[in-house]
Amino acid sequence: MNFDEFTGQVQHRLELQDTGRAVRAIRATLMTLGERIPEGNAEDFAANLPIEIKWYMTGAVAEHGQRFDWREFVSRVGEIEGEGVDGAEAAFHARVIIDLIEGLVPPSDFQQLRDQLPEGREDENWGKLFEMVDGGGWTEPGDSQVEGGS
């Protein structure tokens, strides 16, 4: 998947009016994630992403391996996205982007990301980032998860 396809998918899934907003959501999510995990893990995780998107997680990050919880992650994503993006919207954007990326990276790299983010304690419950992945992935609005007929 190239940069245009990736940003187009994000724009479509998030129902954003323009590509610029999609790019801001991608940048906010991946920069903040890159700040949270160690540099080597960010490099591994981003290796299969389009180069322009990989850079958000690697080259655009001043300090990798910072310790912060899910709430701080959502706050930072919303702040970077700007334009009145609240916490619920920032969290949804991050979940959608992670769900899209899950299909692009090797399962071992995706698991390595999950292993870097504690899912046990409520204040560190990074499992919230993976709710869409764990729920079977993104579907078109109005699509049914149930297959088959009567």
FENMO-V887794 format. One record per residue. RES is the residue in three letters. NEAR is the number of other C-alpha atoms within 10 Angstrom. Layout:
# FENMO-V887794
res={RES	RES}
near={NEAR	NEAR}
This chain:
# FENMO-V887794
res={MET	ASN	PHE	ASP	GLU	PHE	THR	GLY	GLN	VAL	GLN	HIS	ARG	LEU	GLU	LEU	GLN	ASP	THR	GLY	ARG	ALA	VAL	ARG	ALA	ILE	ARG	ALA	THR	LEU	MET	THR	LEU	GLY	GLU	ARG	ILE	PRO	GLU	GLY	ASN	ALA	GLU	ASP	PHE	ALA	ALA	ASN	LEU	PRO	ILE	GLU	ILE	LYS	TRP	TYR	MET	THR	GLY	ALA	VAL	ALA	GLU	HIS	GLY	GLN	ARG	PHE	ASP	TRP	ARG	GLU	PHE	VAL	SER	ARG	VAL	GLY	GLU	ILE	GLU	GLY	GLU	GLY	VAL	ASP	GLY	ALA	GLU	ALA	ALA	PHE	HIS	ALA	ARG	VAL	ILE	ILE	ASP	LEU	ILE	GLU	GLY	LEU	VAL	PRO	PRO	SER	ASP	PHE	GLN	GLN	LEU	ARG	ASP	GLN	LEU	PRO	GLU	GLY	ARG	GLU	ASP	GLU	ASN	TRP	GLY	LYS	LEU	PHE	GLU	MET	VAL	ASP	GLY	GLY	GLY	TRP	THR	GLU	PRO	GLY	ASP	SER	GLN	VAL	GLU	GLY	GLY	SER}
near={10	12	15	12	11	20	23	17	17	22	20	15	18	17	11	14	10	12	16	12	19	25	19	17	28	26	22	26	27	26	26	25	25	30	22	22	20	16	18	13	18	26	18	18	26	24	19	16	17	16	12	13	21	23	19	21	28	25	13	15	18	9	13	20	16	13	10	13	17	20	15	15	23	24	18	19	29	25	16	18	22	15	9	10	17	15	18	12	15	24	22	17	26	27	21	24	25	22	21	19	18	18	12	17	17	15	12	11	19	18	13	15	17	15	10	14	20	15	17	10	10	12	13	16	15	20	17	17	24	18	16	20	18	11	9	10	16	15	11	9	7	6	9	8	9	6	7	5	4	3}
